[in-house]
Amino acid sequence: MLKILAALVALVVPTSAIAQSPAPEPVEVMILGTYHFGNPGQDIHNARVDPVTTPEKQAQLEAIAEGLSRFRPTAVAVERVARDPSTMLDHRYPAFAPTDLLTNPDERAQIGYRLARRLGLDRVYAIDEQDREGQPSYFPFEAVQTWVQANGRTADLGALHGQVAAMIADLERRQATETVGQLLAATNTPERVASDQAFYARMMAFGSGDDQPGAVLNGRWYTRNAMIFARLMQVARPGDRIVVVYGAGHSYWLRQMVETTPGFRLVEPNDYLPVD
């Protein structure tokens, strides 16, 4: 009996010690959804964005970096595919120089690299996921269009496009009177993030029976964002404060994944963005 009790104690004591050990510090993550400053033309709808390399816009972007610095980030992550997946470090960041901000409009440089350089960070991660040869597309929109045309739903899809086009036109107009900080703040309200996600959700109406291209598109879009977030989880360290600079269309799922993953805490960018 004594031997049995001793064995039980040996099993219980380590468990108790583990239970009493402090939990690791949470990883705080700010998802900063952006419109594409350089307008690469890779989305279904693309805004005409005023140049951000002008002295006026550069001053506004410096104010954004100053505001985000108050979060005290320990790392930055951007929308780029890493050349080395074992480290997921952004291979372009080491060559970045502040003079690049006068010629390169890309938001990864204008916000992500600028912020990292200001804070002396060397942890700038490239966590993106893109289509791979031989695998299904992460955004199979052509299948949706084919179904829509075959089932007489062209007007319904056109109405959906019209709503997105109106939002983009509004952004283009507001550039004349609002700062970059104000535009980003409007883009990152929880209400706006939910509204942007509605474009994807409404496409689930396109399908019938076993042929559900809208649902498949949503599933593949979720998968791409899950791949992105998985990489973020893998580079995060306890106590990190990470700013994720990404196209605003990704904000809904990335925010949701941060909020529902144990050990992670969502930080609102609008608590740090300048709005004056």
URURQUI-V653170 format. One record per pair of residues at least 4 apart in sequence whose ideal C-beta (glycine too) atoms are under 8 Angstrom apart, sorted by the first residue. I is the first residue (numbers start at 1). J is the second residue. D is the distance in whole Angstrom. If there is no record, write none. Layout:
((I;J;D) (I;J;D))
This chain:
((1;5;6) (2;6;6) (3;7;6) (4;8;7) (5;9;6) (6;10;7) (7;11;7) (8;12;6) (9;13;6) (10;14;8) (11;15;7) (12;16;6) (13;17;6) (14;18;6) (15;19;6) (16;20;6) (17;21;7) (24;238;4) (24;239;8) (24;263;7) (25;238;5) (25;239;4) (26;238;8) (26;239;8) (26;263;6) (26;264;6) (26;265;5) (27;236;4) (27;237;7) (27;238;7) (27;239;7) (27;240;5) (27;241;8) (27;242;7) (27;263;6) (27;264;5) (27;265;7) (28;71;8) (28;240;7) (28;241;5) (28;242;7) (28;264;8) (28;265;5) (28;267;5) (29;232;7) (29;236;8) (29;241;8) (29;242;5) (29;244;6) (29;258;5) (29;264;6) (29;265;7) (29;266;6) (29;267;6) (30;68;8) (30;71;6) (30;73;8) (30;241;8) (30;242;7) (30;243;5) (30;244;7) (30;266;8) (30;267;4) (30;268;7) (30;269;5) (30;272;7) (31;188;8) (31;244;5) (31;246;7) (31;250;8) (31;251;5) (31;254;5) (31;255;5) (31;258;7) (31;266;7) (31;269;7) (32;68;8) (32;111;7) (32;184;7) (32;188;7) (32;243;6) (32;244;6) (32;245;5) (32;246;7) (32;269;5) (33;184;8) (33;187;5) (33;188;5) (33;193;7) (33;196;8) (33;246;6) (33;247;7) (33;248;3) (33;249;8) (33;250;7) (33;251;4) (33;269;8) (34;107;5) (34;111;7) (34;184;6) (34;187;7) (34;245;6) (34;246;7) (34;247;6) (34;248;6) (35;47;6) (35;49;7) (35;107;8) (35;171;6) (35;183;7) (35;187;7) (35;247;8) (35;248;6) (36;40;6) (36;42;8) (36;43;7) (36;46;7) (36;47;7) (36;49;7) (36;107;7) (36;247;6) (37;49;6) (37;52;5) (37;105;5) (37;106;6) (37;107;5) (37;110;6) (38;49;8) (38;104;8) (38;105;4) (38;106;5) (38;107;7) (39;46;6) (39;47;7) (39;48;7) (39;49;5) (40;46;8) (41;46;5) (42;46;8) (43;247;8) (43;249;7) (44;141;7) (44;161;8) (44;164;8) (45;161;7) (45;164;5) (45;165;6) (45;168;5) (46;168;8) (47;168;5) (47;171;5) (47;172;6) (48;172;5) (49;105;8) (49;172;8) (49;175;7) (50;54;8) (50;57;7) (50;175;5) (51;57;7) (51;105;7) (52;57;4) (52;58;7) (52;61;7) (52;105;5) (52;110;6) (52;180;7) (53;57;7) (53;58;7) (53;101;7) (53;102;5) (53;103;6) (53;104;8) (53;105;6) (54;58;7) (55;59;6) (56;60;7) (57;61;6) (57;180;6) (58;62;6) (58;101;7) (58;102;7) (59;63;7) (60;64;7) (60;179;5) (60;180;4) (60;181;6) (60;274;8) (61;65;7) (61;101;8) (61;110;5) (61;111;7) (61;114;7) (61;180;6) (62;66;6) (62;114;8) (63;67;6) (63;179;8) (63;181;6) (63;274;5) (64;68;6) (64;111;7) (64;180;6) (64;181;5) (64;184;7) (64;273;6) (64;274;6) (65;69;6) (65;111;7) (65;114;5) (65;115;5) (65;118;5) (66;70;8) (66;274;7) (67;181;7) (67;272;5) (67;273;5) (67;274;5) (68;73;7) (68;111;8) (68;115;5) (68;243;6) (68;269;8) (68;272;5) (68;273;7) (69;73;8) (69;115;7) (69;118;6) (69;119;6) (70;272;6) (71;241;6) (71;243;7) (71;267;7) (71;272;5) (72;119;8) (72;241;6) (73;115;7) (73;116;8) (73;119;6) (73;121;7) (73;241;5) (73;242;7) (73;243;5) (74;121;7) (74;123;7) (74;237;8) (74;239;8) (74;240;5) (74;241;5) (74;242;7) (75;121;6) (75;123;4) (75;124;7) (75;125;6) (75;235;7) (75;236;8) (75;240;6) (75;241;8) (75;242;5) (75;243;8) (76;112;5) (76;113;8) (76;115;6) (76;116;5) (76;121;6) (76;123;7) (76;124;5) (76;125;7) (76;242;7) (76;243;5) (76;244;8) (76;245;7) (77;112;8) (77;124;8) (77;125;4) (77;126;8) (77;127;5) (77;232;6) (77;235;7) (77;242;6) (77;243;7) (77;244;5) (77;245;7) (77;246;8) (78;90;6) (78;108;4) (78;112;4) (78;124;7) (78;125;7) (78;126;6) (78;127;8) (78;128;8) (78;244;8) (78;245;5) (78;246;7) (79;108;7) (79;127;8) (79;128;5) (79;245;7) (79;246;5) (79;247;6) (79;250;8) (80;90;6) (80;92;7) (80;108;6) (80;126;4) (80;127;8) (80;128;5) (81;126;6) (81;128;5) (81;129;7) (81;130;6) (82;87;7) (82;88;4) (82;89;7) (82;90;7) (82;91;7) (82;125;7) (82;126;4) (82;127;7) (82;128;8) (82;231;8) (83;91;4) (83;126;8) (84;88;7) (84;89;7) (84;91;7) (88;125;5) (88;126;6) (88;127;6) (88;231;6) (88;234;7) (88;235;5) (89;93;7) (89;123;7) (89;124;7) (89;125;6) (89;126;7) (90;108;8) (90;124;5) (90;125;6) (90;126;4) (91;126;7) (92;96;7) (92;126;8) (93;113;6) (93;116;7) (93;124;4) (96;100;6) (96;109;7) (96;113;5) (96;117;7) (98;114;8) (98;117;7) (99;103;8) (100;104;5) (100;109;6) (100;113;8) (101;109;6) (101;110;6) (101;114;6) (104;109;5) (104;110;8) (105;110;7) (106;110;7) (107;111;5) (107;112;7) (107;245;6) (108;112;5) (108;113;7) (108;245;6) (109;113;4) (109;114;7) (110;114;6) (111;115;6) (111;245;5) (112;116;6) (112;124;7) (112;243;7) (112;245;4) (113;117;6) (113;124;7) (114;118;6) (115;119;6) (115;121;8) (115;243;6) (116;121;4) (116;122;8) (116;123;8) (116;124;5) (117;121;8) (123;235;8) (125;231;7) (125;232;8) (125;235;5) (127;228;5) (127;231;4) (127;232;5) (127;235;7) (127;244;8) (128;228;6) (129;138;7) (129;224;5) (129;227;4) (129;228;5) (129;231;8) (130;138;7) (131;135;7) (131;137;5) (131;138;6) (136;140;7) (136;220;6) (137;220;7) (138;220;5) (138;221;6) (138;223;7) (138;224;4) (139;217;7) (139;220;7) (139;221;6) (139;224;8) (140;144;7) (140;213;7) (140;216;6) (140;217;5) (140;220;6) (141;145;6) (141;217;6) (142;146;6) (143;147;6) (143;213;4) (143;216;7) (143;217;7) (144;148;6) (144;157;7) (144;203;6) (144;206;5) (144;213;5) (144;214;6) (144;217;6) (145;149;6) (145;157;7) (146;150;6) (146;213;7) (147;151;6) (147;153;8) (147;206;6) (147;207;6) (147;211;7) (147;213;5) (147;214;8) (148;153;5) (148;154;6) (148;156;7) (148;157;5) (148;206;6) (149;154;6) (151;206;8) (151;208;7) (153;157;6) (153;206;6) (154;158;6) (155;159;6) (156;160;7) (156;205;7) (156;206;8) (157;161;6) (157;206;7) (158;162;6) (159;163;7) (160;164;7) (160;199;7) (160;202;6) (160;203;7) (161;165;6) (162;166;6) (163;167;7) (163;199;7) (164;168;6) (164;199;6) (165;169;6) (166;170;6) (167;171;7) (168;172;6) (169;173;6) (170;174;6) (171;175;7) (171;183;7) (174;178;5) (174;182;8) (174;183;6) (174;186;8) (175;183;7) (178;182;4) (178;183;5) (178;186;8) (179;183;7) (179;274;7) (179;275;8) (179;276;8) (180;184;6) (181;185;6) (181;273;5) (181;274;4) (181;275;6) (181;276;8) (182;186;7) (182;275;5) (183;187;6) (184;188;6) (184;269;7) (184;273;6) (185;189;7) (185;269;8) (185;270;5) (185;273;5) (185;275;5) (186;192;6) (187;192;6) (187;248;5) (188;192;7) (188;193;7) (188;248;8) (188;251;7) (188;268;8) (188;269;5) (188;270;6) (188;273;7) (189;193;7) (189;270;7) (190;194;6) (191;195;6) (192;196;6) (193;197;7) (193;248;8) (193;251;5) (193;252;5) (193;255;6) (194;198;7) (194;252;7) (196;248;6) (196;249;6) (196;251;7) (196;252;7) (197;201;6) (197;252;4) (197;253;8) (198;202;6) (199;203;7) (200;217;7) (200;218;6) (200;221;6) (201;218;7) (203;214;4) (203;217;6) (203;218;7) (204;212;8) (204;214;4) (204;215;5) (204;218;6) (205;214;6) (206;213;6) (206;214;4) (207;211;6) (207;212;4) (207;213;6) (207;214;5) (207;215;6) (208;212;8) (212;216;6) (213;217;6) (214;218;7) (215;219;6) (216;220;6) (217;221;6) (218;222;6) (219;223;6) (220;224;7) (221;225;7) (221;253;8) (222;226;6) (222;253;6) (223;227;6) (224;228;7) (225;229;6) (225;250;6) (225;253;4) (225;254;6) (225;257;7) (226;230;6) (226;253;8) (226;257;7) (227;231;7) (228;232;7) (228;246;8) (228;250;7) (228;254;7) (229;233;6) (229;253;8) (229;254;6) (229;257;4) (229;258;8) (229;261;8) (230;234;6) (231;235;7) (232;236;6) (232;242;7) (232;244;7) (233;261;7) (233;264;8) (236;240;5) (236;242;6) (236;264;8) (238;263;8) (241;267;8) (244;254;7) (246;250;5) (246;251;7) (246;254;7) (250;254;5) (251;255;6) (252;256;6) (253;257;6) (254;258;7) (255;259;6) (255;266;6) (256;260;6) (257;261;6) (258;264;5) (258;265;7) (258;266;5) (259;264;8) (259;266;5) (267;271;7) (269;273;6) (270;275;8))
